[in-house]
């Protein structure tokens, strides 16, 4: 009987490991949709049920997880009734109870993953098997598809046939920055920054052949072409070896000579930086900021004031920085011409980009709604997404969920800030410092960019990595 029970536990562990190993497959554009997200969520909920059945000691912990689910349900209940009093001058800013519920369910997955993995007892080799699988599927595919000239552009989502070998030609970064077949660049950047730190650890402490993984992850980050991937990755590659040297000196550990072989990768990164896609991206942004598109418009005395304002906005707004979709689709200018006239006035004196404009649009909707209760319950995520997505996660969460909602939906990250800090100090091993660094990199990526905190693509690796804090030793 004990043998059967043991076999069930092993089989369940294998299923859980396979689930995490193949997770990146669902993040490519061909599988990235609401149905696959629901499938991934349902798998995790099924894992919870199996965990409660197989591990009696998990049942008390399950009550805390259940309480968290109820807290999210309570917030959804209040948010639904709060949404009834919404006012806006713009059209199609609608509340969807189903969409709101699905978002909250996704945001419950970090605690769910933590619960499931707590009882799997993955050893250090198991942990890095999954990490290495991610490196191959994510970083490996980005590099392979870039070199073969069959990758999606990081910025347009269209296929580009230009590879790393074309960088010296000074081409548009929309042609040279590539993301493999993945849906969102920002998401892969957040994942790869964590994988870079972990691959360096694996190289220093476990397997010298992992230097190849370090190189592949580094190359994929450069190929993605964003500021965070290019400079954030460079910072990780520079900082982790320094952290390692400092750790060895302080705790009187032997310094492995192979640390010097990380230097050629660092030098390669610095050498290739001037011709990397991000360098040309920065130049294009600066040129777009200086260039204000102006077209002459014929005015006739019989045009009404509204039409004159619309034509003025259309001809004077800087389309190099603010695409037509912002003032024609996301927040139509015919409903709030004063707002867009203010944007035109600001663009001459303020460095505007699309992220700033996104935030200003939502702030305008917030102001026009003019309810003090928004501070606590937010406008709702579904309303904001019906217009557009704010590509700054913490800003999005504040406007979508309010203060109360933020505390509930971001409870995992608040909890882990404390948990990671305590366990790192209690278990002063380099592996825990690296895991703590990975968590910091994830939070910084979410703060500086968007499409990270609300998506299974990034929720799964972050929760998986953080779940291992305090479990492993360096040798």
N, C-alpha and C positions, 0 to 999 in steps of 0.2 A: 504493500500500500504506500509505503514511504517512497519507494522507487517511482511509482506512478506519479505521485505528487511532485517529486523532484523533476521528472521528465516534463510535466506540465509547466513548471516554473521555467525550465530551460527553453522550452518551446515558446513560451510567452516572451521571454527575454529576446529570443531570436527575432520574433515578429516585430517587437518594439525597435530593435536595432535596424532591421530592414526598413521600417517606416521612416526612421530618421535618415538613413543612408540615401534613399531614393527621393527625399524631399525636394531637392533642387530641380528634379525633372518636371514637377508641377509648376515651376516658375518660368518656364519658357513660354513664348507667346502662344503656342499652339494648344497648351493645356491650361493657360492662365485665365480662369473665369470663375463665376460664382458657384458653379456646380462642383468644380474640383476643390474650391475652398471649403464648401459644405462637406464634401467627402473627407477632407483632411480633419476638419473639426469633429465630424462624427466618429472617425477612427479614434481620436483622442478620448472622446467621451466613452467609447466602447472599452478602451484601455482602462479607464477609471473603474468601470463596472467590473472588469476582470480582476483588477488589482484588489478591489474590495472583497471579491469572492476568494481569491487565492491567498491573500495575506491578511489574516485576522487583525494583526497589529495596525493595519492601515485604517481600520474602521473609525477609530476615534479621530484620526487626522482628517478623514473624509467629511466629518461634521463641520470642520472649519472651512473646507472647500465648498461645501453646500451652503454655508452661511454667506460666503462671498457671492455665490450665484444668486442667492436671495437679495443681497444688497444691490446687485446689478438690476435685478427684477424690480426692486423697489424704486430705484432711480428711473427706470424705464416708465413705470406707472406714473410717477410725478411728472416726468418730462412730457408724457403724452397729454396730460391735462394742461400743462403749462403751454404747450404748443397751440392751444385753441385761441389764445388771445393775440396771436402774432399779426403784425401789420407791416406792409411794405408797399412801395410804389411800383416795384418791379414785378413782372409776371413769373410764373413757374417756379416760385420759391416754395416748394411744397414739403410737408412733413410726411414721411413714410414710416409707419410703425414697424412694418416687416424689415425694412432696411436698417432701422435703428436697432431693432432686436438682434439682427445678424451681426451688426458691428459690435455690439456689447458682448455677444457670445464669443466673437473672435478675440476681444480684449480680455476675456476670461481664460484664454488658452495658456498664457505663461504660468499661472498658478496651477493649471491642470497638468501641464508638462512637468512642473516641479513635483507634484504629487505622484505622478506615474513613475518618474525616474528615481524617486527616493527609495523605492522598494525593488529596484532592478539590480542594484549593487554592481554596476558596470565597473570593471577594473580599469586600470590606466590604459592597457592595451586596447580594450574594447572602446574606450573613449576616443583614442586616436585613430582607430579604424574608421570611425564615422567621420572624424575631422578630415582624414586623408581622402575618403570617398568624396567629400564635399569639394576638396581642393581639385581633385581630378575632374569632377563634373562641372564645377563653376569656373575656376581659373583655367583649367586645362582646355575646356571648350571655347572660352573667350580667346585664348592664345591661338588655338588650332584654327578656328574660323577666321580670325584676323589674318593669319599668315596665308590661308587659302583664298582670301578675298571673298568670303561668302557670309559676311557678318551683317547684323543690323547696326545702323548708326546709333550712337548713344543719345543723339539729340533730335533725330527726326523719326526714328523707328523704321526707316526705309532701308532696304538692302544697299550696301556699299561694296564696291569691288576693290577698294583701295586698302592696302595693308601697311604694316610697319615699314616696309621697304619703299613706300611712297612718301614718307614723312619729310624727307629733305627737299621735296618739291614745293613746300610752302602752301599746300592745298587748304581749302576751307575745312575747319575742324569738324563740320557736319559730315564730311566725307571720310575723315581719318579716325575720329574717335568711335570706337566700336564696343558693343556689349554682348557679343555672341548672339544667342537667340533669346535672351532674357527680356522680360517685359519692361522693367524699370531700372535705370542706371543707378539711382540713389540706393536702391535696395542692395544691389550687388556690391556696391562700394562698402556699405556698412558691414556686410558679411565678410568681404575679402580683407578688410582691415583687421578684423578679429582673427581670420585664418592666417594672416601674415605673422602676427605675434605668436600664435600657437605653433606654426611651422618652424619658426626660429627656435622656440623652446624645444621642439622635438629634435631638431638638428643638434642642439647643444647637449641635450641630456639623454637622448634615446637612440638616435640612428643618424650616423654621419651622411648617409645617402639622402637624407631629407633636405640637404642643401639644394637639391633639384626642385623640391617643392617650394622652397623659399624663392628661388629664381622665377618659377612659373607664376606664383602669386604676385610677385613684384611686377613682372611683365604685364600681367592682366590688369593691374591697377593703373599702370601708365597708359595702357591701351584704352581704358574706359574714358579717359580724357577730362574728367571733372577736376575742379580745384581740390576737393576733399580727397579724391583718389590719388591725385598726383603729389600734392604736398603732404597730405595726411599719411599716405603710404611711406613717403620718404622720411617723415618724422618717426614713424614706427621703426623703420629699418635702422635709423640712426640711434633712437632712444633705447630700444630693447637691449642691444649689446652693451650700451653704457650702464643700463640698469643691472645687467648680469655682472659686469665687472665690479660695480659698486656693491652688489649683494655678496659677491665672493670675498671682497676685501673686508667688509663689515663683519661677516660671519665666519671669516677665515676658512673659506672653502677653496678647493683647488680650482684654478682657472684653466679651463680647457684651451689648448693652443688653437684648436680648430675655429675658435671665435674669429680669428684673423681672416678666415676665408669668406666671411660675410662682407669684408671690405670691398672686394672686387664687384659684388652686386651693387653696393652703395655707390661706388665710383661709376659703374655703368649707368645707374639711374641719373646721376648728376650730369654725365656726359650727354645722355640722350634727351635730357630735359629741354634744351633750347629748340629742338625740332619736334617735341612731343605735341599732340593735339591740343593740350591745355594752353600751351604758350600762344598758339594762334587764336584760341578762344578768347583769351584775355585781350589780345590786340583788337579783335573784332568787337568786343564789348566796348572798349575805349573809343573805337571809331564810331560805333553806333551812338554813343553818348554825345559825341561832338557833332554828329550829323543830325540836323533837324530837317526832316522832309517838309518841304513847303510847295504847295501847288496853287496856282492862281485860280480863283473862283469868280465866275461872273455873277454879279448881284443885280437883281432887277427890283424895281420898286414894288411889284405886286407879290413878292414872296413874303410869307408871314414870318413872324419872329422865330418860331420854332424851327422852321426849315432853314433859316439863316444860321441859327445856332448849330444845327446838325451838320451843315456844310462846313461851317467854321471848324468844328471839332474834327471832322473827317479830313480836312486839309491841313490842319495845324498839329495834330498829334504825331508824336515821333513813332512811326510804325516799325522802325528798326528795333525799338525796345518794347513797344506795346502793340501786340498784334491786333488785327481787326476783331478777332473772336472775343476780346475783352469787352469792347464797347458796343459790339453788335449782337453777341450771343450770350456771354456770361452775365453781363449787367447792361442791358440795352440803353443806349444813350438817349433815346427819345423819351424815356421815363424819368430821367434824372440828368438833364443837361447841365445843371449847375455843378454837379459833382465832376463831370468830365471837363468842364471849362476850368475848374480848379486844378485838375490833373495837368492840363496844358500849361497853366500858369506855373505850377510847381516844377515841371520838367526843365524849365530854364534855370532854376536856382537849386534844385535838389537832384541828387543822383538817383533817379528812379530805375528800377528794374521790375521784371514781371512779378517777383515775389512781394515787393513793396506794394505794387498795384493790387495784387490779390488781397493783401491784408487791408488796404484802404477801402476796397469794395465791401468786404465783410464788416469792417468798422462802420461804414456808412449805413449798411442794412441794420446793424445793431443800434445805431443812433436814431434812425427813423422809427424803429420799433418802439424805442423809448420806454422800456419796462425795466424797473430796477431788479426785478426777479431774474432777468437774464444773467446778472452777475453770479447767481448761484446755480442756475439750471441750464444756461446757455441757449443758443438758437436751435440746437439739434444738428447732429452731423449730417442727417439726410437732407436738411434744408441747404446747408452749405454745399454739399456735393451736387445738389440739383443745379447749382450755378457753376461751380468749379471746385477744384481742390486747392487748398492753400499748401504750398510746398514748404511749410515750416511747421513741423509737427506739434510743438508745444503751443504755438500760436493758434493752430487749428483746434487743439483740444480745449483751449481756454474759451474760444468763441463758440465751439460746438457743445461743450458739456458744462461750462461754468465752473465755479470753484468746487461745488459739491461733487459734480460729475468727474472733474479731474482727479479728485482725491480717490474716488471709487475706481474709475477705469485705469488710472495709473498707479493703483495700489501696489502692484507687483514691483514696480521700479522704486517706489518709496521704501518698501520692505527690503528690497535687495541692496539698496544703498547702505542700510544698517547691517544687514546680514553679511554682505561681502566684506565690509569694513571689520566687523567683529571676527569673522572666521579667518581673514587674512592675518590679523594681528595675533590670533591664537595659534595659528599654524604657519609659522614663518618659513615657508618653502617657496622657492622661486616659481613653481607652478601656480601657486595661489596668487602671487603678484601678477603673473601673466593673465590669469583669469580675471582678476580685478581690473587690469588694464583693458582687457577685452570689453568688459562691461562699461568702462569709462568711454572707450572709443565708440561704442554703440550709442550711448546717451549723447555724446558730442555730435555724432552724425545726425541724430534725430533733431538736435537743437539747431544745427546749421542748415539742414535740408529737410525734405519731406518724403512722404510715402514709405515710412519706416515703421512707426509704432502701431499702425492699424492693419498690418498685413501679415499673413501667415508666412510669407517668404522670409521675413526677418524675425518674427516672433519665435518661430521654431528654433533657429540656430542660437539666438540670444538666450532663450530659456534653457536650452540643452547645455550650452557652455557654462552658464552661471550655476546650473544645478550641481556642477562638480566641485564647487568651491569647498575647500576644507577636506576633500575626500582623499587626495593623493599626496604622496611624498615625492621628492626629487629622485630618489634611488630605491 
